[in-house]
Amino acid sequence: MPALCYPYGSSITCVCDPRGNVYNCFPTDYKGKQGNLNYGEGKKKVSTGEDQRTEILLASTALVAVIALFLSFLIYRMEKYLVKRGFQVKANKQTKVTFIFK
C-alpha cells in the first residue's frame, strides 16, 4: 500500500510503495504548518555521488558533441578551401600518379 515518504528532505513529500519506489512528489508547506513529519520505512535518500556521476556524464557528452561539431566545421572549411585552390595530391614516386580535384 502506498505511503508518504520524504526521500528528498522534509520540503518535498512523495508517495512511495513499501519497497521505496517513488510514484509522485509534491512540495510540502515550508511555513511550518505541517509540524509533524512522518519518516516511514519507505525512506530513501538520493546519494550525491549518483548526482555527480550523472552531471559528469551529461557534461562529457555535451563536450564530445561540441568537439565533433567543431571538427566537422573545420573539415568542411578545409575541403572548401582546397577545392577552390585546385587541390593536388601526388602519390608516392613509385606510381607517379597525380590526382587533381576541381
C-alpha positions as protocol buffer text, in pm:
chain_id: "A"
residue {
  index: 1
  type: MET
  ca { x: 0 y: 0 z: 0 }
}
residue {
  index: 2
  type: PRO
  ca { x: 146 y: 341 z: -93 }
}
residue {
  index: 3
  type: ALA
  ca { x: 254 y: 569 z: 189 }
}
residue {
  index: 4
  type: LEU
  ca { x: 405 y: 914 z: 225 }
}
residue {
  index: 5
  type: CYS
  ca { x: 782 y: 932 z: 229 }
}
residue {
  index: 6
  type: TYR
  ca { x: 1048 y: 1205 z: 223 }
}
residue {
  index: 7
  type: PRO
  ca { x: 1339 y: 1084 z: 5 }
}
residue {
  index: 8
  type: TYR
  ca { x: 1449 y: 1438 z: -90 }
}
residue {
  index: 9
  type: GLY
  ca { x: 1421 y: 1600 z: 252 }
}
residue {
  index: 10
  type: SER
  ca { x: 1135 y: 1745 z: 453 }
}
residue {
  index: 11
  type: SER
  ca { x: 1046 y: 2010 z: 194 }
}
residue {
  index: 12
  type: ILE
  ca { x: 927 y: 1752 z: -61 }
}
residue {
  index: 13
  type: THR
  ca { x: 664 y: 1488 z: 17 }
}
residue {
  index: 14
  type: CYS
  ca { x: 640 y: 1182 z: -206 }
}
residue {
  index: 15
  type: VAL
  ca { x: 409 y: 885 z: -244 }
}
residue {
  index: 16
  type: CYS
  ca { x: 615 y: 565 z: -220 }
}
residue {
  index: 17
  type: ASP
  ca { x: 544 y: 195 z: -216 }
}
residue {
  index: 18
  type: PRO
  ca { x: 676 y: -29 z: 67 }
}
residue {
  index: 19
  type: ARG
  ca { x: 989 y: -110 z: -139 }
}
residue {
  index: 20
  type: GLY
  ca { x: 1083 y: 260 z: -152 }
}
residue {
  index: 21
  type: ASN
  ca { x: 994 y: 330 z: -517 }
}
residue {
  index: 22
  type: VAL
  ca { x: 875 y: 687 z: -564 }
}
residue {
  index: 23
  type: TYR
  ca { x: 547 y: 736 z: -753 }
}
residue {
  index: 24
  type: ASN
  ca { x: 470 y: 1106 z: -719 }
}
residue {
  index: 25
  type: CYS
  ca { x: 618 y: 1405 z: -535 }
}
residue {
  index: 26
  type: PHE
  ca { x: 488 y: 1746 z: -436 }
}
residue {
  index: 27
  type: PRO
  ca { x: 621 y: 2037 z: -228 }
}
residue {
  index: 28
  type: THR
  ca { x: 549 y: 2039 z: 144 }
}
residue {
  index: 29
  type: ASP
  ca { x: 423 y: 2353 z: 315 }
}
residue {
  index: 30
  type: TYR
  ca { x: 751 y: 2519 z: 410 }
}
residue {
  index: 31
  type: LYS
  ca { x: 598 y: 2763 z: 659 }
}
residue {
  index: 32
  type: GLY
  ca { x: 577 y: 2503 z: 933 }
}
residue {
  index: 33
  type: LYS
  ca { x: 205 y: 2425 z: 922 }
}
residue {
  index: 34
  type: GLN
  ca { x: 291 y: 2056 z: 895 }
}
residue {
  index: 35
  type: GLY
  ca { x: 491 y: 2034 z: 1213 }
}
residue {
  index: 36
  type: ASN
  ca { x: 491 y: 1657 z: 1248 }
}
residue {
  index: 37
  type: LEU
  ca { x: 661 y: 1483 z: 957 }
}
residue {
  index: 38
  type: ASN
  ca { x: 628 y: 1108 z: 926 }
}
residue {
  index: 39
  type: TYR
  ca { x: 954 y: 950 z: 814 }
}
residue {
  index: 40
  type: GLY
  ca { x: 827 y: 599 z: 742 }
}
residue {
  index: 41
  type: GLU
  ca { x: 1001 y: 280 z: 641 }
}
residue {
  index: 42
  type: GLY
  ca { x: 993 y: 381 z: 274 }
}
residue {
  index: 43
  type: LYS
  ca { x: 1254 y: 649 z: 337 }
}
residue {
  index: 44
  type: LYS
  ca { x: 1509 y: 653 z: 57 }
}
residue {
  index: 45
  type: LYS
  ca { x: 1793 y: 901 z: 32 }
}
residue {
  index: 46
  type: VAL
  ca { x: 1940 y: 1012 z: -300 }
}
residue {
  index: 47
  type: SER
  ca { x: 2318 y: 997 z: -287 }
}
residue {
  index: 48
  type: THR
  ca { x: 2518 y: 1298 z: -400 }
}
residue {
  index: 49
  type: GLY
  ca { x: 2770 y: 1068 z: -570 }
}
residue {
  index: 50
  type: GLU
  ca { x: 2497 y: 942 z: -802 }
}
residue {
  index: 51
  type: ASP
  ca { x: 2401 y: 1300 z: -892 }
}
residue {
  index: 52
  type: GLN
  ca { x: 2763 y: 1395 z: -961 }
}
residue {
  index: 53
  type: ARG
  ca { x: 2812 y: 1096 z: -1190 }
}
residue {
  index: 54
  type: THR
  ca { x: 2504 y: 1196 z: -1387 }
}
residue {
  index: 55
  type: GLU
  ca { x: 2624 y: 1555 z: -1420 }
}
residue {
  index: 56
  type: ILE
  ca { x: 2970 y: 1442 z: -1529 }
}
residue {
  index: 57
  type: LEU
  ca { x: 2818 y: 1209 z: -1788 }
}
residue {
  index: 58
  type: LEU
  ca { x: 2595 y: 1484 z: -1928 }
}
residue {
  index: 59
  type: ALA
  ca { x: 2878 y: 1737 z: -1936 }
}
residue {
  index: 60
  type: SER
  ca { x: 3118 y: 1498 z: -2108 }
}
residue {
  index: 61
  type: THR
  ca { x: 2852 y: 1409 z: -2367 }
}
residue {
  index: 62
  type: ALA
  ca { x: 2796 y: 1777 z: -2441 }
}
residue {
  index: 63
  type: LEU
  ca { x: 3172 y: 1832 z: -2468 }
}
residue {
  index: 64
  type: VAL
  ca { x: 3211 y: 1545 z: -2716 }
}
residue {
  index: 65
  type: ALA
  ca { x: 2923 y: 1684 z: -2923 }
}
residue {
  index: 66
  type: VAL
  ca { x: 3080 y: 2032 z: -2933 }
}
residue {
  index: 67
  type: ILE
  ca { x: 3421 y: 1891 z: -3032 }
}
residue {
  index: 68
  type: ALA
  ca { x: 3262 y: 1680 z: -3309 }
}
residue {
  index: 69
  type: LEU
  ca { x: 3073 y: 1983 z: -3438 }
}
residue {
  index: 70
  type: PHE
  ca { x: 3391 y: 2193 z: -3438 }
}
residue {
  index: 71
  type: LEU
  ca { x: 3589 y: 1923 z: -3621 }
}
residue {
  index: 72
  type: SER
  ca { x: 3318 y: 1882 z: -3883 }
}
residue {
  index: 73
  type: PHE
  ca { x: 3319 y: 2259 z: -3938 }
}
residue {
  index: 74
  type: LEU
  ca { x: 3699 y: 2256 z: -3980 }
}
residue {
  index: 75
  type: ILE
  ca { x: 3682 y: 1968 z: -4228 }
}
residue {
  index: 76
  type: TYR
  ca { x: 3411 y: 2147 z: -4425 }
}
residue {
  index: 77
  type: ARG
  ca { x: 3609 y: 2471 z: -4442 }
}
residue {
  index: 78
  type: MET
  ca { x: 3931 y: 2290 z: -4534 }
}
residue {
  index: 79
  type: GLU
  ca { x: 3758 y: 2098 z: -4811 }
}
residue {
  index: 80
  type: LYS
  ca { x: 3601 y: 2417 z: -4944 }
}
residue {
  index: 81
  type: TYR
  ca { x: 3939 y: 2593 z: -4939 }
}
residue {
  index: 82
  type: LEU
  ca { x: 4120 y: 2306 z: -5111 }
}
residue {
  index: 83
  type: VAL
  ca { x: 3857 y: 2270 z: -5384 }
}
residue {
  index: 84
  type: LYS
  ca { x: 3874 y: 2644 z: -5451 }
}
residue {
  index: 85
  type: ARG
  ca { x: 4256 y: 2640 z: -5475 }
}
residue {
  index: 86
  type: GLY
  ca { x: 4277 y: 2337 z: -5706 }
}
residue {
  index: 87
  type: PHE
  ca { x: 4388 y: 2076 z: -5456 }
}
residue {
  index: 88
  type: GLN
  ca { x: 4655 y: 1839 z: -5590 }
}
residue {
  index: 89
  type: VAL
  ca { x: 4765 y: 1518 z: -5425 }
}
residue {
  index: 90
  type: LYS
  ca { x: 5077 y: 1348 z: -5551 }
}
residue {
  index: 91
  type: ALA
  ca { x: 5113 y: 980 z: -5487 }
}
residue {
  index: 92
  type: ASN
  ca { x: 5447 y: 829 z: -5393 }
}
residue {
  index: 93
  type: LYS
  ca { x: 5726 y: 830 z: -5654 }
}
residue {
  index: 94
  type: GLN
  ca { x: 5682 y: 464 z: -5748 }
}
residue {
  index: 95
  type: THR
  ca { x: 5334 y: 504 z: -5903 }
}
residue {
  index: 96
  type: LYS
  ca { x: 5376 y: 861 z: -6035 }
}
residue {
  index: 97
  type: VAL
  ca { x: 5002 y: 931 z: -6023 }
}
residue {
  index: 98
  type: THR
  ca { x: 4861 y: 1279 z: -5968 }
}
residue {
  index: 99
  type: PHE
  ca { x: 4504 y: 1343 z: -5856 }
}
residue {
  index: 100
  type: ILE
  ca { x: 4356 y: 1683 z: -5931 }
}
residue {
  index: 101
  type: PHE
  ca { x: 4022 y: 1781 z: -5780 }
}
residue {
  index: 102
  type: LYS
  ca { x: 3835 y: 2074 z: -5931 }
}
